[in-house]
Amino acid sequence: MQALEVNYLGLALKNPLIVSSSGLTSTAERIVSLERAGAGAVVLKSLFEEQINMEVASADYYNDYPEAHDYLSEYTRQHSLTQHMELISEAKKKTDIPIIASVCCTTAGEWIDFAEKLQDAGADALELNIYLLPLGKDTTTADVERAYLEIVDRVCRAVTIPVSVKLGQQFTNIPATVEALFYRKAKGVVLFNRYYDPDIDVDNLTMTGAPVFSSPSEFRTVLRWLAICSALVPNMQYAASTGIHDGKTAVKALLGGATGVEICSTIYQNGMGIIPHILQTLETWMVKHGYTRVEDFIGKMNYAGLKDPAAYERTQFMRYFSSLEK
Ligand SMILES: Cc1cc2nc3c(=O)[nH]c(=O)nc-3n(C[C@H](O)[C@H](O)[C@H](O)COP(=O)(O)O)c2cc1C
């Protein structure tokens, strides 16, 4: 029997598989089923900063945008904060796995006072899904990065539970951002968040959304930055997210430096049975390669082993295309 336990964000997980923030974790019954299927931890469906502010400050928050106001009113009604706290305490009572709360936020605003309540309700950690899409031409890169750091700094001062940050890929220097987050006391980063992407229906000339589920090829960017960041900022803890659909990819995430492996689309598409399947593939791989503990091979294939990562990347880039040009 292989030892699958890992320590992620200071939490003891029976295995590295974490169910990502989504509707999959929006009720205690589903969380119980995910635990039974073998999940090592779950991240709850995100509360939105606007939702928190709205409930706290009453309904005139989005008055200038009636559509957003109506949507938020409805969203708030369905997902009231009290209900959310009850979900946390019920999930804690009914399961033994870590329950990670999640807030989707854009500012270091008044919602942060509420973070402590998530902790009081029993959340074991807090994952911040920071969604900042810079749309103003006068906003500089430094402004955007400062906004991330300010949110993380304030949240980490407000709670004692570990905080992780679910990042998007759009940073000029991802390792530098990860290191700056580490110095603001974030315990972990999730690489990467998968944002809503727009699309156009050319027949009806309407704006639509791109597919909500990931494809396995999206994992490649995750693997690159996991392997680079875990080598350059080794004291940070990493969870991989986006494009992990099977056991082999979960093994790659661990080899690249992830301690937590977050999955979402594959559960929606294949059902909860994919969880034991991924764990079985992981164990079989460990037996084949002589590993008894997962913790012994986390980061084994990251960039720490490369003498000159820049030269390596450049050579791979050249080889990649030249192989087709002979
Ligand atoms: C239906 C659905 C709902 C989601 N809701 C949230 C959410 O509330 N908060 C969040 O941080 N991510 C949310 N996500 C993103 C997932 O947590 C995950 O990061 C993304 O799907 C990429 O992982 P995957 O490739 O395993 O699907 C959602 C994804 C899906 C498909």
The ligand as an SDF file (V2000), in Angstrom:
LIG
                    3D

 31 33  0  0  0  0  0  0  0  0999 V2000
  -19.2030   24.8160  -13.4770 C   0  0  0  0  0  0  0  0  0  0  0  0
  -17.9450   25.4360  -12.9150 C   0  0  0  0  0  0  0  0  0  0  0  0
  -18.0410   26.3220  -11.8430 C   0  0  0  0  0  0  0  0  0  0  0  0
  -16.8670   26.9130  -11.3300 C   0  0  0  0  0  0  0  0  0  0  0  0
  -16.9720   27.7800  -10.2690 N   0  0  0  0  0  0  0  0  0  0  0  0
  -15.8260   28.2960   -9.7230 C   0  0  0  0  0  0  0  0  0  0  0  0
  -15.8790   29.1280   -8.5690 C   0  0  0  0  0  0  0  0  0  0  0  0
  -16.9270   29.4260   -8.0110 O   0  0  0  0  0  0  0  0  0  0  0  0
  -14.6980   29.6010   -8.0780 N   0  0  0  0  0  0  0  0  0  0  0  0
  -13.4810   29.2850   -8.6280 C   0  0  0  0  0  0  0  0  0  0  0  0
  -12.4360   29.7010   -8.1110 O   0  0  0  0  0  0  0  0  0  0  0  0
  -13.3990   28.4990   -9.7330 N   0  0  0  0  0  0  0  0  0  0  0  0
  -14.5390   28.0020  -10.2800 C   0  0  0  0  0  0  0  0  0  0  0  0
  -14.4580   27.1880  -11.3690 N   0  0  0  0  0  0  0  0  0  0  0  0
  -13.1270   26.8990  -11.9490 C   0  0  0  0  0  0  0  0  0  0  0  0
  -12.5970   25.5600  -11.4140 C   0  0  0  0  0  0  0  0  0  0  0  0
  -12.4260   25.5920  -10.0140 O   0  0  0  0  0  0  0  0  0  0  0  0
  -11.2540   25.2100  -12.0630 C   0  0  0  0  0  0  0  0  0  0  0  0
  -10.2770   26.1520  -11.6780 O   0  0  0  0  0  0  0  0  0  0  0  0
  -11.3240   25.1790  -13.5880 C   0  0  0  0  0  0  0  0  0  0  0  0
  -12.4660   24.4840  -14.0360 O   0  0  0  0  0  0  0  0  0  0  0  0
  -10.0770   24.4980  -14.1710 C   0  0  0  0  0  0  0  0  0  0  0  0
   -9.9250   23.2020  -13.6510 O   0  0  0  0  0  0  0  0  0  0  0  0
  -10.3330   21.8930  -14.5210 P   0  0  0  0  0  0  0  0  0  0  0  0
   -9.5190   21.9030  -15.7400 O   0  0  0  0  0  0  0  0  0  0  0  0
  -10.0390   20.7340  -13.6060 O   0  0  0  0  0  0  0  0  0  0  0  0
  -11.7830   22.0280  -14.8170 O   0  0  0  0  0  0  0  0  0  0  0  0
  -15.6080   26.5940  -11.9050 C   0  0  0  0  0  0  0  0  0  0  0  0
  -15.5470   25.6920  -12.9700 C   0  0  0  0  0  0  0  0  0  0  0  0
  -16.6800   25.1120  -13.4860 C   0  0  0  0  0  0  0  0  0  0  0  0
  -16.5590   24.1410  -14.6350 C   0  0  0  0  0  0  0  0  0  0  0  0
  1  2  1  0
  2  3  1  0
  2 30  2  0
  3  4  2  0
  4  5  1  0
  4 28  1  0
  5  6  2  0
  6  7  1  0
  6 13  1  0
  7  8  2  0
  7  9  1  0
  9 10  1  0
 10 11  2  0
 10 12  1  0
 12 13  2  0
 13 14  1  0
 14 15  1  0
 14 28  1  0
 15 16  1  0
 16 17  1  0
 16 18  1  0
 18 19  1  0
 18 20  1  0
 20 21  1  0
 20 22  1  0
 22 23  1  0
 23 24  1  0
 24 25  2  0
 24 26  1  0
 24 27  1  0
 28 29  2  0
 29 30  1  0
 30 31  1  0
M  END
$$$$
